[in-house]
């Protein structure tokens, strides 16, 4: 499945400002499987890198009843480690709030602990010209190869994730080039309209093949 063309509304310009805090985002379901704990651990490591001590992090997504206690424990850990001023937890967001959040980011990651079959949130970030860093499993290697919109890291490796995100944050031209590549790829290949046309082409090919077999 593709994403709505709403995500391809004109994106806000990303100003290169040495005084602004680099911002990394997570936008997916709030649960252990999507790797939020790994995201937080990696961002803690990121804050120890030179020139990134002022980095900030935004987290948004649906939280189910099953994971409320787990998430509360995770947030208490963030507070206990004196990182609360670095993390902004936005909760579940509607489309306008989602677009605003994505447009405020410099990099995006949802470091799932299992091989994700779809990863629509990756395409949403790319549509806003935000480069992604994803674990090299599931659908992510193919998405990154097709779009050139981000980097791959070993799964379940917070340090490698931190290093890859840092590499993007510290290299604005590379980051912006990946963002443009990702947005262009989504626009030409991954919208709902494009995916629907592809599906119709598949159906038509199947029907023509069957018609040819009947005539034979």
N, C-alpha and C positions, 0 to 999 in steps of 0.2 A: 504494500500500500504506500501511497505517496502522502504528501502534506498539502494542506490548503494553500491556495495562492495568497491568502491573507498574510502569510509569513513573508511574502515578497514585497510588501509595502516598502516604500523608500526607507532605508535604514538611516538612523541618525549617524552623522559623521563622527568618527573617533578622532578626537584631537590628540596629537602627540604633545603631551605636557609633562615636563620632567618633575613638576611638583604634584601631579595627581597620583593617587594610589592605584597601582595595578590591581585589577579585580578579576577573580576567578569564580565561575559559577557552576552549580549543580542544579539541574531542573529535571526531576523524575520522581517516581513514587518514593516516599520516605520509608525505606525498609532495608533490612540487612542485605538482601539479595542484590540490590542495586549499588551497593558499595559505598554508602554514605560514611560509614566508619572509616573506610580506607581513604575516602576523600579528605576527611578531617585530619587523619594521621599524616597524609601527604602534605597538606597545607601547613601543618605544624612544622614539618621539615622545611618547607619552602621559606618560612619566616626566619630560618637560621642562615639563609644564603645572603651573601653580600648584595646590597642595593635592593633587597626585597623585604626588609623588615617592616615596611609600611603597607604590605599587601593586605587586601581585604577580600572577603569571601561571602558569596550570597548562595543561599540554599532555599529551594522552593519545591513544592510537590504535595501530592495527596498523602495523608497519613491515615492508615486504617486502624481500627480498634486493636487489632492483634499486635500492632507494633508500638502502641502508645508508651508502654512502660520502657521498652528498649530505647525509644527516642528520648524519653525524659532522662534516662540514665546517661545517654550520650551527651545531652545538653548540660547536665550537671558536671560531667567530666570536662567539657569545654570551659565552664565557669571555674572549676577547681584549678585548672591549668592556666588561669588568667588570660584566656583567649577570647572571652566573650565580646570584647570590643572590636574584634577582628571579624566575627561571624555575624551575618544578618540572616535570620530565619524568617522567611516571608509566608510560610504556609502554602495552602493551595491557592493558585492564582488563575484569574480568567485571562482571556486572550490579550486584552490591552495591557494588563499588568505583566503578562509573560513577555510580550514584546518589549516593554520598557525595561524589564530586568535584563533580557538578552542584550539589548542595545547598550547597557551600562557595563558589559563585560569586556575583558581583553582576551580571555581564554575560557574554555568550557570543558568539563569532564564529568562523566558518570561511570566510575570505575567498577562495573558490575563484577561480582564474584563468580558468576556463572556465564556460559556462552549465550549471549543475548541473540535471539533470532531476528529481531527487527531493529530496534534502536531508533525509533522515529524522532526521539528528542535530539539525536545527533544531527539529523537533517534540519530540524527546526533551528538549531544553533547556526548551522552552516548557512541557512537561508538569510540570517541576519548578519552574515559576513564575520562570524566568530569562529576562529580556528578551534579544533577539538583535539583532545588527547584521550585516547581510548585503549583499553586492554586488547591485546592481539588475540582475541578469540571471538567465536560467534560470527555475527554479521559484520563486525567492525573492520577487519582487514579488507574485505571486499569494498565496503563503503569508502574507506580511506583511499584505496587504490583507484576507484572510479572517480572520486572527486578531487583528490589531492588537497583536501581541506583540513588536514591535521596530521597528527603523529600517533604511532602505536607504541605501546610499552608492554613489558611482560605483565601478565595478569597477577593480581594480588601482591603487588610490589610497590608499596607507598613511596619508597625512595626513588625508584625509577620514574614514577609518576611525577614526583616533585621536581626532579631534574628536567624532565621533558617540558613541564609547564614553565619552569624557570627559563629554559632555553627560548621559549616563545616570548615570554614577558621581557626578556633582555634584548630582543632582536625585533624591533618594531617593523622594519621592512619585510622580514620573513613572515612575521605574524600577519601583516596586512595582505601580503601576497596570497597566503593560504586562505585568509578570509574571503578574498575576491574569488579565488578558485572554487571554494566550496559553494558560495552563493551562485556562481555561474552554473555549476554542475546541477545544483538543485533546480534552478530555473529551467534548464533545458531537459532534465531527465527524471526529476523526482517529485513533480507536482502531481496532485490527484488527477488532473486533466491528462497529463502525459501518461501516467500509469494506466488510465482508463483506455486511452488510444492504443497503447501497447496490448492490453488485454483483448480489445476488439480485433486487432491484427491477428492475434493468436487464434481467436475463435474463427475468424474468416479463413485462416490457413487450414484449420482442422476441417471446416465444412467443405472447402474446395478439395481437400485430400479425400474425404469420404465420397464426395460426388464423383471424383475421378475413379475411385475403386468400384462404385456402383456401375458406372458406364463401362468399365473394363469387363 
